[in-house]
Amino acid sequence: MANLKITLVKSTIGAVPKHKKTVEALGLRKLNKTVVLPDNAATRGMVQQVRHLVKVEEEA
């Protein structure tokens, strides 16, 4: 199954509170940290919501 490699590249300071919660729910706490999550609809939806704060790469 494919995975997504998600990196927080922009600070959540000043972001909408809902976006802060979404970033934290993805498992990202600090700037430039990376998590690997399964590529499913839930993860894609969360990434879509905070696409201006994260960088996403597809893993095989």
MOPAC internal coordinates of N, CA, C and O (Angstrom, degrees):
PM7 1SCF
backbone

  N    0.0000 0     0.00 0     0.00 0    0    0    0
  C    1.4593 1     0.00 0     0.00 0    1    0    0
  C    1.5270 1   109.52 1     0.00 0    2    1    0
  O    1.2310 1   120.58 1   -35.97 1    3    2    1
  N    1.3116 1   116.50 1   144.03 1    3    2    1
  C    1.4641 1   121.94 1  -178.08 1    5    3    2
  C    1.5277 1   110.66 1   -76.22 1    6    5    3
  O    1.2310 1   121.44 1   -27.16 1    7    6    5
  N    1.3188 1   114.84 1   152.84 1    7    6    5
  C    1.4581 1   121.66 1   177.50 1    9    7    6
  C    1.5128 1   109.89 1  -125.86 1   10    9    7
  O    1.2310 1   121.05 1   -18.41 1   11   10    9
  N    1.3288 1   115.60 1   161.59 1   11   10    9
  C    1.4571 1   121.98 1   174.86 1   13   11   10
  C    1.5205 1   108.40 1  -114.42 1   14   13   11
  O    1.2310 1   120.78 1   -46.78 1   15   14   13
  N    1.3150 1   116.12 1   133.22 1   15   14   13
  C    1.4593 1   122.37 1   176.09 1   17   15   14
  C    1.5253 1   106.01 1  -101.15 1   18   17   15
  O    1.2310 1   120.41 1   -67.55 1   19   18   17
  N    1.3354 1   116.82 1   112.45 1   19   18   17
  C    1.4542 1   122.18 1  -173.08 1   21   19   18
  C    1.5246 1   109.45 1  -114.05 1   22   21   19
  O    1.2310 1   120.48 1   -52.64 1   23   22   21
  N    1.3420 1   116.68 1   127.36 1   23   22   21
  C    1.4563 1   122.89 1  -178.71 1   25   23   22
  C    1.5222 1   109.67 1  -122.08 1   26   25   23
  O    1.2310 1   120.78 1   -47.36 1   27   26   25
  N    1.3434 1   116.11 1   132.64 1   27   26   25
  C    1.4598 1   120.96 1   176.20 1   29   27   26
  C    1.5231 1   108.35 1   -81.05 1   30   29   27
  O    1.2310 1   120.11 1   -65.18 1   31   30   29
  N    1.3433 1   117.40 1   114.82 1   31   30   29
  C    1.4633 1   121.17 1  -175.28 1   33   31   30
  C    1.5231 1   113.01 1  -111.98 1   34   33   31
  O    1.2310 1   119.80 1   170.95 1   35   34   33
  N    1.3305 1   117.98 1    -9.05 1   35   34   33
  C    1.4528 1   121.09 1   178.76 1   37   35   34
  C    1.5201 1   108.54 1  -134.52 1   38   37   35
  O    1.2310 1   120.92 1   -39.44 1   39   38   37
  N    1.3238 1   115.84 1   140.56 1   39   38   37
  C    1.4571 1   121.43 1  -177.50 1   41   39   38
  C    1.5254 1   112.09 1   -63.92 1   42   41   39
  O    1.2310 1   121.16 1   -29.71 1   43   42   41
  N    1.3306 1   115.39 1   150.29 1   43   42   41
  C    1.4607 1   120.54 1   177.44 1   45   43   42
  C    1.5270 1   111.59 1   -91.15 1   46   45   43
  O    1.2310 1   120.13 1  -179.46 1   47   46   45
  N    1.3349 1   117.36 1     0.54 1   47   46   45
  C    1.4691 1   120.03 1   176.87 1   49   47   46
  C    1.5334 1   107.77 1   -63.30 1   50   49   47
  O    1.2310 1   120.68 1   -53.50 1   51   50   49
  N    1.2966 1   116.30 1   126.50 1   51   50   49
  C    1.4543 1   121.26 1  -179.45 1   53   51   50
  C    1.5130 1   114.26 1    85.19 1   54   53   51
  O    1.2310 1   120.29 1   177.30 1   55   54   53
  N    1.3315 1   117.05 1    -2.70 1   55   54   53
  C    1.4671 1   120.45 1   179.43 1   57   55   54
  C    1.5324 1   110.00 1   -77.56 1   58   57   55
  O    1.2310 1   121.21 1   -17.17 1   59   58   57
  N    1.3012 1   115.28 1   162.83 1   59   58   57
  C    1.4662 1   121.63 1   175.86 1   61   59   58
  C    1.5340 1   107.95 1   -60.51 1   62   61   59
  O    1.2310 1   119.51 1   -43.97 1   63   62   61
  N    1.3364 1   118.54 1   136.03 1   63   62   61
  C    1.4662 1   120.47 1  -178.64 1   65   63   62
  C    1.5294 1   114.36 1   -52.61 1   66   65   63
  O    1.2310 1   120.09 1   143.43 1   67   66   65
  N    1.3251 1   117.43 1   -36.57 1   67   66   65
  C    1.4673 1   120.71 1   178.65 1   69   67   66
  C    1.5286 1   110.67 1   -63.69 1   70   69   67
  O    1.2310 1   120.23 1   142.69 1   71   70   69
  N    1.3314 1   117.17 1   -37.31 1   71   70   69
  C    1.4637 1   121.24 1   179.11 1   73   71   70
  C    1.5261 1   110.73 1   -69.78 1   74   73   71
  O    1.2310 1   120.34 1   142.81 1   75   74   73
  N    1.3329 1   116.95 1   -37.19 1   75   74   73
  C    1.4690 1   120.72 1   176.78 1   77   75   74
  C    1.5255 1   109.91 1   -59.74 1   78   77   75
  O    1.2310 1   120.76 1   135.19 1   79   78   77
  N    1.3306 1   116.14 1   -44.81 1   79   78   77
  C    1.4741 1   120.87 1  -179.87 1   81   79   78
  C    1.5285 1   111.01 1   -65.17 1   82   81   79
  O    1.2310 1   120.52 1   142.18 1   83   82   81
  N    1.3232 1   116.62 1   -37.82 1   83   82   81
  C    1.4576 1   120.95 1   179.74 1   85   83   82
  C    1.5254 1   110.82 1   -65.16 1   86   85   83
  O    1.2310 1   120.45 1   135.73 1   87   86   85
  N    1.3364 1   116.75 1   -44.27 1   87   86   85
  C    1.4661 1   121.04 1   178.72 1   89   87   86
  C    1.5285 1   109.93 1   -61.09 1   90   89   87
  O    1.2310 1   120.59 1   137.01 1   91   90   89
  N    1.3272 1   116.49 1   -42.99 1   91   90   89
  C    1.4612 1   119.91 1   179.56 1   93   91   90
  C    1.5302 1   111.07 1   -66.92 1   94   93   91
  O    1.2310 1   120.19 1   143.44 1   95   94   93
  N    1.3272 1   117.23 1   -36.56 1   95   94   93
  C    1.4649 1   121.43 1   178.66 1   97   95   94
  C    1.5309 1   111.28 1   -66.53 1   98   97   95
  O    1.2310 1   120.40 1   152.72 1   99   98   97
  N    1.3237 1   116.84 1   -27.28 1   99   98   97
  C    1.4656 1   120.66 1   175.54 1  101   99   98
  C    1.5263 1   111.36 1   -73.37 1  102  101   99
  O    1.2310 1   120.47 1   167.65 1  103  102  101
  N    1.3352 1   116.72 1   -12.35 1  103  102  101
  C    1.4565 1   120.67 1   179.32 1  105  103  102
  C    1.5115 1   113.55 1    96.51 1  106  105  103
  O    1.2310 1   120.66 1  -166.64 1  107  106  105
  N    1.3262 1   116.34 1    13.36 1  107  106  105
  C    1.4648 1   120.81 1  -178.97 1  109  107  106
  C    1.5189 1   109.30 1   -99.79 1  110  109  107
  O    1.2310 1   120.44 1   -59.08 1  111  110  109
  N    1.3271 1   116.76 1   120.92 1  111  110  109
  C    1.4496 1   121.31 1  -178.13 1  113  111  110
  C    1.5290 1   112.07 1  -112.03 1  114  113  111
  O    1.2310 1   120.46 1   141.40 1  115  114  113
  N    1.3308 1   116.73 1   -38.60 1  115  114  113
  C    1.4649 1   120.83 1  -176.03 1  117  115  114
  C    1.5227 1   110.71 1  -120.82 1  118  117  115
  O    1.2310 1   121.68 1   -22.80 1  119  118  117
  N    1.3091 1   114.39 1   157.20 1  119  118  117
  C    1.4577 1   121.74 1   179.02 1  121  119  118
  C    1.5287 1   110.49 1   -61.91 1  122  121  119
  O    1.2310 1   120.56 1   -38.88 1  123  122  121
  N    1.3155 1   116.53 1   141.12 1  123  122  121
  C    1.4718 1   124.80 1   178.65 1  125  123  122
  C    1.5225 1   114.14 1    66.87 1  126  125  123
  O    1.2310 1   119.58 1  -164.55 1  127  126  125
  N    1.3258 1   118.40 1    15.45 1  127  126  125
  C    1.4577 1   121.04 1   173.84 1  129  127  126
  C    1.5234 1   108.64 1   -89.80 1  130  129  127
  O    1.2310 1   121.08 1   -29.24 1  131  130  129
  N    1.3246 1   115.53 1   150.76 1  131  130  129
  C    1.4580 1   121.86 1  -175.03 1  133  131  130
  C    1.5180 1   110.80 1  -123.63 1  134  133  131
  O    1.2310 1   120.76 1   -38.27 1  135  134  133
  N    1.3167 1   116.15 1   141.73 1  135  134  133
  C    1.4600 1   122.15 1   173.09 1  137  135  134
  C    1.5237 1   108.42 1  -128.06 1  138  137  135
  O    1.2310 1   120.85 1   -27.65 1  139  138  137
  N    1.3210 1   115.99 1   152.35 1  139  138  137
  C    1.4618 1   121.56 1   175.93 1  141  139  138
  C    1.5176 1   107.17 1  -113.99 1  142  141  139
  O    1.2310 1   120.86 1   -60.15 1  143  142  141
  N    1.3244 1   115.95 1   119.85 1  143  142  141
  C    1.4612 1   122.09 1  -177.64 1  145  143  142
  C    1.5187 1   109.69 1  -125.60 1  146  145  143
  O    1.2310 1   120.28 1   -24.77 1  147  146  145
  N    1.3378 1   117.07 1   155.23 1  147  146  145
  C    1.4639 1   119.85 1   178.32 1  149  147  146
  C    1.5255 1   111.46 1   -64.75 1  150  149  147
  O    1.2310 1   121.19 1   -33.66 1  151  150  149
  N    1.3167 1   115.34 1   146.34 1  151  150  149
  C    1.4629 1   121.37 1  -179.67 1  153  151  150
  C    1.5231 1   108.28 1   -85.43 1  154  153  151
  O    1.2310 1   120.75 1   -88.27 1  155  154  153
  N    1.3352 1   116.18 1    91.73 1  155  154  153
  C    1.4651 1   120.45 1   177.39 1  157  155  154
  C    1.5221 1   109.47 1  -134.49 1  158  157  155
  O    1.2310 1   120.45 1    -2.93 1  159  158  157
  N    1.3001 1   116.75 1   177.07 1  159  158  157
  C    1.4626 1   121.17 1  -175.24 1  161  159  158
  C    1.5272 1   112.09 1   -63.21 1  162  161  159
  O    1.2310 1   119.93 1   142.06 1  163  162  161
  N    1.3224 1   117.74 1   -37.94 1  163  162  161
  C    1.4625 1   120.96 1  -178.78 1  165  163  162
  C    1.5223 1   110.82 1   -64.80 1  166  165  163
  O    1.2310 1   120.65 1   133.44 1  167  166  165
  N    1.3290 1   116.36 1   -46.56 1  167  166  165
  C    1.4592 1   120.65 1   179.64 1  169  167  166
  C    1.5194 1   110.79 1   -64.79 1  170  169  167
  O    1.2310 1   120.37 1   136.11 1  171  170  169
  N    1.3167 1   116.89 1   -43.89 1  171  170  169
  C    1.4716 1   120.67 1   179.50 1  173  171  170
  C    1.5367 1   110.95 1   -60.87 1  174  173  171
  O    1.2310 1   120.06 1   140.72 1  175  174  173
  N    1.3236 1   117.48 1   -39.28 1  175  174  173
  C    1.4525 1   121.19 1   179.05 1  177  175  174
  C    1.5133 1   112.16 1   -65.00 1  178  177  175
  O    1.2310 1   120.46 1   138.88 1  179  178  177
  N    1.3296 1   116.73 1   -41.12 1  179  178  177
  C    1.4603 1   120.90 1   178.61 1  181  179  178
  C    1.5234 1   110.46 1   -66.09 1  182  181  179
  O    1.2310 1   120.44 1   137.84 1  183  182  181
  N    1.3269 1   116.76 1   -42.16 1  183  182  181
  C    1.4653 1   121.23 1   179.06 1  185  183  182
  C    1.5235 1   110.00 1   -64.39 1  186  185  183
  O    1.2310 1   120.17 1   140.42 1  187  186  185
  N    1.3199 1   117.28 1   -39.58 1  187  186  185
  C    1.4716 1   121.47 1   179.70 1  189  187  186
  C    1.5270 1   110.59 1   -60.59 1  190  189  187
  O    1.2310 1   120.64 1   142.73 1  191  190  189
  N    1.3196 1   116.38 1   -37.27 1  191  190  189
  C    1.4596 1   121.02 1  -177.54 1  193  191  190
  C    1.5359 1   112.12 1   -68.36 1  194  193  191
  O    1.2310 1   120.36 1   146.91 1  195  194  193
  N    1.3300 1   116.92 1   -33.09 1  195  194  193
  C    1.4729 1   120.50 1  -176.72 1  197  195  194
  C    1.5277 1   111.31 1  -117.83 1  198  197  195
  O    1.2310 1   120.16 1  -148.11 1  199  198  197
  N    1.3187 1   117.29 1    31.89 1  199  198  197
  C    1.4604 1   121.64 1  -175.14 1  201  199  198
  C    1.5198 1   113.27 1   -61.16 1  202  201  199
  O    1.2310 1   120.04 1   157.42 1  203  202  201
  N    1.3396 1   117.53 1   -22.58 1  203  202  201
  C    1.4603 1   120.96 1   179.15 1  205  203  202
  C    1.5296 1   112.68 1   -78.99 1  206  205  203
  O    1.2310 1   120.07 1   170.08 1  207  206  205
  N    1.3482 1   117.48 1    -9.92 1  207  206  205
  C    1.4561 1   121.85 1  -178.72 1  209  207  206
  C    1.5204 1   113.71 1  -108.49 1  210  209  207
  O    1.2310 1   119.93 1   164.75 1  211  210  209
  N    1.3233 1   117.74 1   -15.25 1  211  210  209
  C    1.4685 1   120.91 1  -173.44 1  213  211  210
  C    1.5194 1   112.33 1  -125.07 1  214  213  211
  O    1.2310 1   121.69 1   -17.55 1  215  214  213
  N    1.3332 1   114.37 1   162.45 1  215  214  213
  C    1.4605 1   122.14 1   172.84 1  217  215  214
  C    1.5271 1   106.27 1  -118.33 1  218  217  215
  O    1.2310 1   120.24 1   -46.00 1  219  218  217
  N    1.3129 1   117.14 1   134.00 1  219  218  217
  C    1.4656 1   121.59 1  -175.59 1  221  219  218
  C    1.5220 1   110.23 1  -121.08 1  222  221  219
  O    1.2310 1   121.43 1   -46.39 1  223  222  221
  N    1.3442 1   114.88 1   133.61 1  223  222  221
  C    1.4601 1   121.64 1   174.75 1  225  223  222
  C    1.5159 1   108.14 1  -127.56 1  226  225  223
  O    1.2310 1   120.69 1   -36.25 1  227  226  225
  N    1.3206 1   116.28 1   143.75 1  227  226  225
  C    1.4607 1   119.94 1   177.79 1  229  227  226
  C    1.5098 1   109.93 1   -90.37 1  230  229  227
  O    1.2310 1   120.68 1   -43.47 1  231  230  229
  N    1.3278 1   116.31 1   136.53 1  231  230  229
  C    1.4589 1   122.53 1   176.23 1  233  231  230
  C    1.5194 1   108.56 1  -113.33 1  234  233  231
  O    1.2310 1   120.75 1   -31.84 1  235  234  233
  N    1.3067 1   116.16 1   148.16 1  235  234  233
  C    1.4708 1   120.61 1   178.52 1  237  235  234
  C    1.5054 1   110.64 1   -87.01 1  238  237  235
  O    1.2310 1   120.10 1   180.00 1  239  238  237

